[in-house]
Amino acid sequence: MSIKESRKISRVKRFSNVIKNGMFLYGVKNRLSRIGITIMPYYWVQEEYEPCAEPQIKGDASEFKVRELNLDELMFVSKGIDNLRLDLLEKEYKECSLCLGLEHNNQIAAYMIIGNKDVNCKDKIFPIKNNEAYLSSMWTFHEYRGRNLAPYLRYKSYQVLKEQGRDTKYSISEYFNKSTIKFKNKLNSKHLQLYVYCDLFGKWKKHYLLKSYTD
């Protein structure tokens, strides 16, 4: 096989992987947003729809502990995250009730924010009852990725919430965020509805229900 043919096959494989992982449509979505057109498909998800086993960390789980983070700690550890607006993170923290961090050797490896109020997703309201919670944003720091920490911390949050009398957990997964969908599937999560949010130049905004999933 010639070098030219090899490069051609390599380009085809890369393009195939882009299509397979949904990155092509994700790229199209980002380009449209630059000209004022937002098209965001997303799932409304019930997490741990059925009981799941505790995920195993790659490494020694005894070296990790789950603890609550205050606002100052959250702001400090998040300073180096690319493309993160700290003002929006602070707003999210104040609107929610709890931030859990996963600590390793006095360093935060991952964190997640949890709310117990009705969810406002771009002016669409998802009601949250007294026995329910909303699992908002989550982040695993780069040096700790690949160790299965996101499912582990998520599972630990379920236990914390259960102690608070909140046994039903919801979240939102963007359709193109395959990594998020993958780790939630490890925890027996279930897609309840598929929506698409459309925003045309900030003047026309609407959510459309595309599909409801039944047992």
C-alpha atoms as an extended CHARMM CRD file, in Angstrom:
* protein
*
       215  EXT
         1         1  MET       CA              0.0000000000        0.0000000000        0.0000000000  PROA      1               0.0000000000
         2         2  SER       CA              1.3510000000        3.4250000000       -0.9350000000  PROA      2               0.0000000000
         3         3  ILE       CA              1.7400000000        6.2980000000        1.5360000000  PROA      3               0.0000000000
         4         4  LYS       CA             -0.9480000000        8.2240000000       -0.3640000000  PROA      4               0.0000000000
         5         5  GLU       CA             -3.4330000000        5.3450000000       -0.0720000000  PROA      5               0.0000000000
         6         6  SER       CA             -2.5710000000        4.8880000000        3.6080000000  PROA      6               0.0000000000
         7         7  ARG       CA             -3.2510000000        8.5570000000        4.3320000000  PROA      7               0.0000000000
         8         8  LYS       CA             -6.5440000000        8.3900000000        2.4470000000  PROA      8               0.0000000000
         9         9  ILE       CA             -7.6900000000        5.3820000000        4.4900000000  PROA      9               0.0000000000
        10        10  SER       CA             -6.6130000000        7.1650000000        7.6900000000  PROA      10              0.0000000000
        11        11  ARG       CA             -8.6820000000       10.2340000000        6.7910000000  PROA      11              0.0000000000
        12        12  VAL       CA            -11.7060000000        8.0240000000        6.0500000000  PROA      12              0.0000000000
        13        13  LYS       CA            -11.3420000000        6.2940000000        9.4280000000  PROA      13              0.0000000000
        14        14  ARG       CA            -11.0770000000        9.6150000000       11.2700000000  PROA      14              0.0000000000
        15        15  PHE       CA            -14.1620000000       10.9470000000        9.5040000000  PROA      15              0.0000000000
        16        16  SER       CA            -16.0140000000        7.6940000000       10.2770000000  PROA      16              0.0000000000
        17        17  ASN       CA            -15.1480000000        8.0250000000       13.9660000000  PROA      17              0.0000000000
        18        18  VAL       CA            -16.3320000000       11.6340000000       13.9750000000  PROA      18              0.0000000000
        19        19  ILE       CA            -19.6950000000       10.5670000000       12.5500000000  PROA      19              0.0000000000
        20        20  LYS       CA            -19.9480000000        7.5740000000       14.8980000000  PROA      20              0.0000000000
        21        21  ASN       CA            -19.2970000000        9.6450000000       18.0170000000  PROA      21              0.0000000000
        22        22  GLY       CA            -21.7090000000       12.3930000000       17.0210000000  PROA      22              0.0000000000
        23        23  MET       CA            -18.9440000000       14.9740000000       16.7320000000  PROA      23              0.0000000000
        24        24  PHE       CA            -19.8610000000       15.9840000000       13.1790000000  PROA      24              0.0000000000
        25        25  LEU       CA            -23.3240000000       17.1520000000       14.2100000000  PROA      25              0.0000000000
        26        26  TYR       CA            -21.8380000000       18.6570000000       17.3590000000  PROA      26              0.0000000000
        27        27  GLY       CA            -19.5040000000       20.7080000000       15.1610000000  PROA      27              0.0000000000
        28        28  VAL       CA            -22.4040000000       21.8070000000       12.9770000000  PROA      28              0.0000000000
        29        29  LYS       CA            -24.3110000000       22.8620000000       16.1020000000  PROA      29              0.0000000000
        30        30  ASN       CA            -21.3790000000       24.9700000000       17.2840000000  PROA      30              0.0000000000
        31        31  ARG       CA            -21.0170000000       26.6790000000       13.9170000000  PROA      31              0.0000000000
        32        32  LEU       CA            -24.7150000000       27.5490000000       13.8540000000  PROA      32              0.0000000000
        33        33  SER       CA            -24.4860000000       29.0040000000       17.3630000000  PROA      33              0.0000000000
        34        34  ARG       CA            -21.8230000000       31.4320000000       16.1380000000  PROA      34              0.0000000000
        35        35  ILE       CA            -24.3660000000       33.0580000000       13.8510000000  PROA      35              0.0000000000
        36        36  GLY       CA            -27.1140000000       33.1540000000       16.4800000000  PROA      36              0.0000000000
        37        37  ILE       CA            -28.8740000000       29.8440000000       15.8520000000  PROA      37              0.0000000000
        38        38  THR       CA            -28.9710000000       27.4160000000       18.7800000000  PROA      38              0.0000000000
        39        39  ILE       CA            -30.2370000000       23.8750000000       18.3000000000  PROA      39              0.0000000000
        40        40  MET       CA            -29.7130000000       21.7850000000       21.4370000000  PROA      40              0.0000000000
        41        41  PRO       CA            -31.2100000000       18.2940000000       21.6900000000  PROA      41              0.0000000000
        42        42  TYR       CA            -31.1590000000       16.9010000000       25.2330000000  PROA      42              0.0000000000
        43        43  TYR       CA            -32.4930000000       14.0990000000       27.3910000000  PROA      43              0.0000000000
        44        44  TRP       CA            -34.3880000000       14.4220000000       30.6570000000  PROA      44              0.0000000000
        45        45  VAL       CA            -32.9070000000       11.5190000000       32.6200000000  PROA      45              0.0000000000
        46        46  GLN       CA            -33.8330000000        9.5900000000       35.7420000000  PROA      46              0.0000000000
        47        47  GLU       CA            -30.6300000000        8.3540000000       37.3180000000  PROA      47              0.0000000000
        48        48  GLU       CA            -30.3190000000        4.9680000000       39.0000000000  PROA      48              0.0000000000
        49        49  TYR       CA            -33.7220000000        4.0180000000       37.6020000000  PROA      49              0.0000000000
        50        50  GLU       CA            -32.9050000000        0.5840000000       38.9620000000  PROA      50              0.0000000000
        51        51  PRO       CA            -30.4530000000       -0.0930000000       41.8220000000  PROA      51              0.0000000000
        52        52  CYS       CA            -26.8630000000       -0.3320000000       40.6370000000  PROA      52              0.0000000000
        53        53  ALA       CA            -23.6500000000       -1.7500000000       42.0270000000  PROA      53              0.0000000000
        54        54  GLU       CA            -20.9460000000        0.5580000000       43.3450000000  PROA      54              0.0000000000
        55        55  PRO       CA            -18.5430000000        1.4630000000       40.5030000000  PROA      55              0.0000000000
        56        56  GLN       CA            -14.9440000000        0.4770000000       41.0630000000  PROA      56              0.0000000000
        57        57  ILE       CA            -12.1870000000        3.0900000000       40.9840000000  PROA      57              0.0000000000
        58        58  LYS       CA             -9.0430000000        2.2590000000       39.0420000000  PROA      58              0.0000000000
        59        59  GLY       CA             -6.6310000000        2.3140000000       41.9550000000  PROA      59              0.0000000000
        60        60  ASP       CA             -7.0240000000        2.2860000000       45.7190000000  PROA      60              0.0000000000
        61        61  ALA       CA            -10.5160000000        3.5060000000       46.6320000000  PROA      61              0.0000000000
        62        62  SER       CA             -9.4370000000        3.9930000000       50.2580000000  PROA      62              0.0000000000
        63        63  GLU       CA             -7.3220000000        6.9540000000       49.1090000000  PROA      63              0.0000000000
        64        64  PHE       CA            -10.4680000000        8.8610000000       48.0960000000  PROA      64              0.0000000000
        65        65  LYS       CA            -13.0790000000       10.4570000000       50.3120000000  PROA      65              0.0000000000
        66        66  VAL       CA            -16.3020000000       12.3200000000       49.5530000000  PROA      66              0.0000000000
        67        67  ARG       CA            -16.9070000000       15.6100000000       51.3350000000  PROA      67              0.0000000000
        68        68  GLU       CA            -18.9340000000       18.7730000000       50.9080000000  PROA      68              0.0000000000
        69        69  LEU       CA            -17.2700000000       21.7730000000       49.2680000000  PROA      69              0.0000000000
        70        70  ASN       CA            -18.0700000000       25.3640000000       50.2020000000  PROA      70              0.0000000000
        71        71  LEU       CA            -18.2050000000       28.1610000000       47.6430000000  PROA      71              0.0000000000
        72        72  ASP       CA            -14.6540000000       29.3890000000       48.2430000000  PROA      72              0.0000000000
        73        73  GLU       CA            -13.2420000000       25.8890000000       47.7300000000  PROA      73              0.0000000000
        74        74  LEU       CA            -15.2820000000       25.3840000000       44.5770000000  PROA      74              0.0000000000
        75        75  MET       CA            -14.1320000000       28.6940000000       43.0990000000  PROA      75              0.0000000000
        76        76  PHE       CA            -10.4890000000       27.9840000000       43.9810000000  PROA      76              0.0000000000
        77        77  VAL       CA            -10.2970000000       24.5200000000       42.3900000000  PROA      77              0.0000000000
        78        78  SER       CA            -12.2360000000       25.6490000000       39.2980000000  PROA      78              0.0000000000
        79        79  LYS       CA             -9.9880000000       28.5720000000       38.3470000000  PROA      79              0.0000000000
        80        80  GLY       CA             -7.9330000000       26.5450000000       35.8950000000  PROA      80              0.0000000000
        81        81  ILE       CA            -10.8120000000       24.9510000000       33.9890000000  PROA      81              0.0000000000
        82        82  ASP       CA            -10.8140000000       26.0820000000       30.3640000000  PROA      82              0.0000000000
        83        83  ASN       CA            -13.8940000000       27.9000000000       29.0300000000  PROA      83              0.0000000000
        84        84  LEU       CA            -15.5840000000       27.9060000000       32.4350000000  PROA      84              0.0000000000
        85        85  ARG       CA            -17.3050000000       31.1020000000       33.5140000000  PROA      85              0.0000000000
        86        86  LEU       CA            -16.7930000000       31.3760000000       37.2460000000  PROA      86              0.0000000000
        87        87  ASP       CA            -19.6770000000       33.8190000000       37.6080000000  PROA      87              0.0000000000
        88        88  LEU       CA            -22.0850000000       31.2400000000       36.1880000000  PROA      88              0.0000000000
        89        89  LEU       CA            -20.5960000000       28.5190000000       38.3950000000  PROA      89              0.0000000000
        90        90  GLU       CA            -21.0880000000       30.7180000000       41.4470000000  PROA      90              0.0000000000
        91        91  LYS       CA            -24.6990000000       31.3840000000       40.4160000000  PROA      91              0.0000000000
        92        92  GLU       CA            -25.3000000000       27.6490000000       39.9810000000  PROA      92              0.0000000000
        93        93  TYR       CA            -23.8130000000       26.9130000000       43.4020000000  PROA      93              0.0000000000
        94        94  LYS       CA            -26.0230000000       29.4910000000       45.1060000000  PROA      94              0.0000000000
        95        95  GLU       CA            -29.1500000000       28.2010000000       43.3640000000  PROA      95              0.0000000000
        96        96  CYS       CA            -28.4390000000       24.6100000000       44.3930000000  PROA      96              0.0000000000
        97        97  SER       CA            -28.2060000000       23.0120000000       47.8260000000  PROA      97              0.0000000000
        98        98  LEU       CA            -25.0720000000       20.9030000000       47.8160000000  PROA      98              0.0000000000
        99        99  CYS       CA            -21.6340000000       20.5210000000       46.2250000000  PROA      99              0.0000000000
       100       100  LEU       CA            -19.8090000000       17.2240000000       46.7550000000  PROA      100             0.0000000000
       101       101  GLY       CA            -16.1200000000       16.8200000000       46.0910000000  PROA      101             0.0000000000
       102       102  LEU       CA            -14.0480000000       13.6730000000       45.7280000000  PROA      102             0.0000000000
       103       103  GLU       CA            -10.7540000000       14.2850000000       47.5110000000  PROA      103             0.0000000000
       104       104  HSD       CA             -7.4590000000       12.4540000000       46.9390000000  PROA      104             0.0000000000
       105       105  ASN       CA             -4.3970000000       13.2990000000       49.0260000000  PROA      105             0.0000000000
       106       106  ASN       CA             -5.8210000000       16.7230000000       49.9340000000  PROA      106             0.0000000000
       107       107  GLN       CA             -6.5640000000       17.4770000000       46.2730000000  PROA      107             0.0000000000
       108       108  ILE       CA            -10.0250000000       17.6240000000       44.7110000000  PROA      108             0.0000000000
       109       109  ALA       CA            -10.1830000000       15.0580000000       41.8970000000  PROA      109             0.0000000000
       110       110  ALA       CA            -13.8240000000       15.6350000000       40.9020000000  PROA      110             0.0000000000
       111       111  TYR       CA            -16.9090000000       17.4870000000       42.0540000000  PROA      111             0.0000000000
       112       112  MET       CA            -20.6210000000       17.7200000000       41.3680000000  PROA      112             0.0000000000
       113       113  ILE       CA            -23.4090000000       20.1680000000       42.2010000000  PROA      113             0.0000000000
       114       114  ILE       CA            -26.8450000000       19.0370000000       43.3850000000  PROA      114             0.0000000000
       115       115  GLY       CA            -30.1130000000       20.9480000000       43.6250000000  PROA      115             0.0000000000
       116       116  ASN       CA            -33.4320000000       20.2790000000       45.3220000000  PROA      116             0.0000000000
       117       117  LYS       CA            -35.5190000000       23.0070000000       43.6740000000  PROA      117             0.0000000000
       118       118  ASP       CA            -37.4130000000       23.0920000000       40.3810000000  PROA      118             0.0000000000
       119       119  VAL       CA            -35.0460000000       23.0160000000       37.4110000000  PROA      119             0.0000000000
       120       120  ASN       CA            -35.0460000000       25.9500000000       34.9990000000  PROA      120             0.0000000000
       121       121  CYS       CA            -33.5680000000       24.7820000000       31.7110000000  PROA      121             0.0000000000
       122       122  LYS       CA            -33.5800000000       27.8170000000       29.4330000000  PROA      122             0.0000000000
       123       123  ASP       CA            -37.0060000000       28.8720000000       30.7790000000  PROA      123             0.0000000000
       124       124  LYS       CA            -38.4660000000       25.3540000000       30.7110000000  PROA      124             0.0000000000
       125       125  ILE       CA            -39.3600000000       24.2360000000       34.2330000000  PROA      125             0.0000000000
       126       126  PHE       CA            -38.9220000000       20.6570000000       35.4250000000  PROA      126             0.0000000000
       127       127  PRO       CA            -40.6480000000       20.2910000000       38.8450000000  PROA      127             0.0000000000
       128       128  ILE       CA            -38.6690000000       18.6700000000       41.6680000000  PROA      128             0.0000000000
       129       129  LYS       CA            -40.6200000000       17.0850000000       44.5570000000  PROA      129             0.0000000000
       130       130  ASN       CA            -39.5620000000       16.7700000000       48.1980000000  PROA      130             0.0000000000
       131       131  ASN       CA            -38.1970000000       13.2530000000       47.6750000000  PROA      131             0.0000000000
       132       132  GLU       CA            -36.3350000000       14.1970000000       44.4910000000  PROA      132             0.0000000000
       133       133  ALA       CA            -33.0820000000       15.9120000000       43.5290000000  PROA      133             0.0000000000
       134       134  TYR       CA            -31.4910000000       17.3570000000       40.4180000000  PROA      134             0.0000000000
       135       135  LEU       CA            -27.9010000000       16.4380000000       39.6280000000  PROA      135             0.0000000000
       136       136  SER       CA            -26.4720000000       19.4940000000       37.9380000000  PROA      136             0.0000000000
       137       137  SER       CA            -22.9320000000       20.0160000000       36.6310000000  PROA      137             0.0000000000
       138       138  MET       CA            -20.0260000000       17.6460000000       37.2110000000  PROA      138             0.0000000000
       139       139  TRP       CA            -16.3040000000       17.8770000000       36.5480000000  PROA      139             0.0000000000
       140       140  THR       CA            -13.3670000000       15.4800000000       36.7490000000  PROA      140             0.0000000000
       141       141  PHE       CA             -9.9340000000       17.1090000000       36.6390000000  PROA      141             0.0000000000
       142       142  HSD       CA             -7.7010000000       16.0390000000       33.7580000000  PROA      142             0.0000000000
       143       143  GLU       CA             -5.0290000000       14.3190000000       35.8110000000  PROA      143             0.0000000000
       144       144  TYR       CA             -7.6770000000       12.0180000000       37.3170000000  PROA      144             0.0000000000
       145       145  ARG       CA             -9.5410000000       11.0820000000       34.1610000000  PROA      145             0.0000000000
       146       146  GLY       CA             -9.6830000000        7.4720000000       33.0480000000  PROA      146             0.0000000000
       147       147  ARG       CA            -10.0600000000        6.1620000000       36.6150000000  PROA      147             0.0000000000
       148       148  ASN       CA            -13.8670000000        5.8040000000       36.6670000000  PROA      148             0.0000000000
       149       149  LEU       CA            -14.2530000000        8.6260000000       39.1850000000  PROA      149             0.0000000000
       150       150  ALA       CA            -17.3900000000       10.2180000000       37.6870000000  PROA      150             0.0000000000
       151       151  PRO       CA            -19.5920000000        7.1220000000       38.1410000000  PROA      151             0.0000000000
       152       152  TYR       CA            -18.0590000000        6.5290000000       41.5850000000  PROA      152             0.0000000000
       153       153  LEU       CA            -18.8050000000       10.0460000000       42.8520000000  PROA      153             0.0000000000
       154       154  ARG       CA            -22.2450000000        9.9340000000       41.2670000000  PROA      154             0.0000000000
       155       155  TYR       CA            -23.0010000000        6.6900000000       43.1020000000  PROA      155             0.0000000000
       156       156  LYS       CA            -21.7890000000        8.1680000000       46.3990000000  PROA      156             0.0000000000
       157       157  SER       CA            -24.0840000000       11.1650000000       45.8510000000  PROA      157             0.0000000000
       158       158  TYR       CA            -27.0360000000        8.7790000000       45.5560000000  PROA      158             0.0000000000
       159       159  GLN       CA            -26.2260000000        7.4910000000       49.0340000000  PROA      159             0.0000000000
       160       160  VAL       CA            -25.9630000000       11.0030000000       50.4810000000  PROA      160             0.0000000000
       161       161  LEU       CA            -29.3000000000       11.9650000000       48.9290000000  PROA      161             0.0000000000
       162       162  LYS       CA            -30.9790000000        8.7980000000       50.1740000000  PROA      162             0.0000000000
       163       163  GLU       CA            -29.9660000000        9.7390000000       53.7280000000  PROA      163             0.0000000000
       164       164  GLN       CA            -31.7150000000       13.0740000000       53.1220000000  PROA      164             0.0000000000
       165       165  GLY       CA            -34.9070000000       11.3040000000       52.0160000000  PROA      165             0.0000000000
       166       166  ARG       CA            -34.3500000000       12.0060000000       48.3230000000  PROA      166             0.0000000000
       167       167  ASP       CA            -34.5400000000        8.6730000000       46.5460000000  PROA      167             0.0000000000
       168       168  THR       CA            -35.3360000000        9.8800000000       43.0060000000  PROA      168             0.0000000000
       169       169  LYS       CA            -32.6550000000       11.6660000000       41.0010000000  PROA      169             0.0000000000
       170       170  TYR       CA            -32.8950000000       13.5340000000       37.7070000000  PROA      170             0.0000000000
       171       171  SER       CA            -30.4350000000       15.1650000000       35.3620000000  PROA      171             0.0000000000
       172       172  ILE       CA            -30.0950000000       16.5480000000       31.8450000000  PROA      172             0.0000000000
       173       173  SER       CA            -27.7730000000       15.0080000000       29.2490000000  PROA      173             0.0000000000
       174       174  GLU       CA            -27.0330000000       16.8490000000       26.0330000000  PROA      174             0.0000000000
       175       175  TYR       CA            -27.6350000000       14.5220000000       23.0990000000  PROA      175             0.0000000000
       176       176  PHE       CA            -24.1170000000       14.9780000000       21.7140000000  PROA      176             0.0000000000
       177       177  ASN       CA            -22.3270000000       14.4910000000       25.0300000000  PROA      177             0.0000000000
       178       178  LYS       CA            -21.6380000000       10.7800000000       24.5520000000  PROA      178             0.0000000000
       179       179  SER       CA            -19.2040000000       10.5180000000       27.4840000000  PROA      179             0.0000000000
       180       180  THR       CA            -21.8300000000       11.7740000000       29.9450000000  PROA      180             0.0000000000
       181       181  ILE       CA            -24.4570000000        9.4240000000       28.5560000000  PROA      181             0.0000000000
       182       182  LYS       CA            -21.9990000000        6.5270000000       28.7770000000  PROA      182             0.0000000000
       183       183  PHE       CA            -21.1340000000        6.9810000000       32.4470000000  PROA      183             0.0000000000
       184       184  LYS       CA            -24.7780000000        7.5010000000       33.4280000000  PROA      184             0.0000000000
       185       185  ASN       CA            -25.6580000000        4.2550000000       31.6750000000  PROA      185             0.0000000000
       186       186  LYS       CA            -23.2010000000        2.5040000000       33.9960000000  PROA      186             0.0000000000
       187       187  LEU       CA            -25.4580000000        3.5930000000       36.8490000000  PROA      187             0.0000000000
       188       188  ASN       CA            -28.6770000000        2.1860000000       35.3480000000  PROA      188             0.0000000000
       189       189  SER       CA            -29.9830000000        5.6040000000       34.3520000000  PROA      189             0.0000000000
       190       190  LYS       CA            -32.9450000000        5.9040000000       32.0010000000  PROA      190             0.0000000000
       191       191  HSD       CA            -33.8760000000        8.4850000000       29.3770000000  PROA      191             0.0000000000
       192       192  LEU       CA            -37.4040000000        9.7010000000       30.1000000000  PROA      192             0.0000000000
       193       193  GLN       CA            -37.8500000000       12.3130000000       27.3610000000  PROA      193             0.0000000000
       194       194  LEU       CA            -35.9320000000       13.6770000000       24.4040000000  PROA      194             0.0000000000
       195       195  TYR       CA            -36.3140000000       17.4120000000       23.7770000000  PROA      195             0.0000000000
       196       196  VAL       CA            -34.7830000000       19.8990000000       21.4090000000  PROA      196             0.0000000000
       197       197  TYR       CA            -34.3070000000       23.5440000000       22.3510000000  PROA      197             0.0000000000
       198       198  CYS       CA            -34.2580000000       26.0950000000       19.5190000000  PROA      198             0.0000000000
       199       199  ASP       CA            -33.1740000000       29.7150000000       19.7380000000  PROA      199             0.0000000000
       200       200  LEU       CA            -33.1930000000       31.8460000000       16.5850000000  PROA      200             0.0000000000
       201       201  PHE       CA            -31.1470000000       35.0070000000       17.0440000000  PROA      201             0.0000000000
       202       202  GLY       CA            -32.4250000000       35.4400000000       20.6250000000  PROA      202             0.0000000000
       203       203  LYS       CA            -35.8770000000       36.4180000000       19.3690000000  PROA      203             0.0000000000
       204       204  TRP       CA            -37.6280000000       33.0600000000       19.0880000000  PROA      204             0.0000000000
       205       205  LYS       CA            -37.0310000000       30.4090000000       21.7560000000  PROA      205             0.0000000000
       206       206  LYS       CA            -38.8710000000       27.1560000000       22.2560000000  PROA      206             0.0000000000
       207       207  HSD       CA            -38.5560000000       23.5900000000       23.5680000000  PROA      207             0.0000000000
       208       208  TYR       CA            -40.0220000000       20.7190000000       21.5980000000  PROA      208             0.0000000000
       209       209  LEU       CA            -40.7070000000       17.2670000000       23.0180000000  PROA      209             0.0000000000
       210       210  LEU       CA            -39.4840000000       14.8030000000       20.3820000000  PROA      210             0.0000000000
       211       211  LYS       CA            -39.9990000000       11.5340000000       22.2000000000  PROA      211             0.0000000000
       212       212  SER       CA            -41.1320000000       10.0070000000       25.5010000000  PROA      212             0.0000000000
       213       213  TYR       CA            -39.6460000000        6.6800000000       26.4910000000  PROA      213             0.0000000000
       214       214  THR       CA            -41.8110000000        4.0270000000       28.1280000000  PROA      214             0.0000000000
       215       215  ASP       CA            -41.0060000000        0.6860000000       29.7000000000  PROA      215             0.0000000000
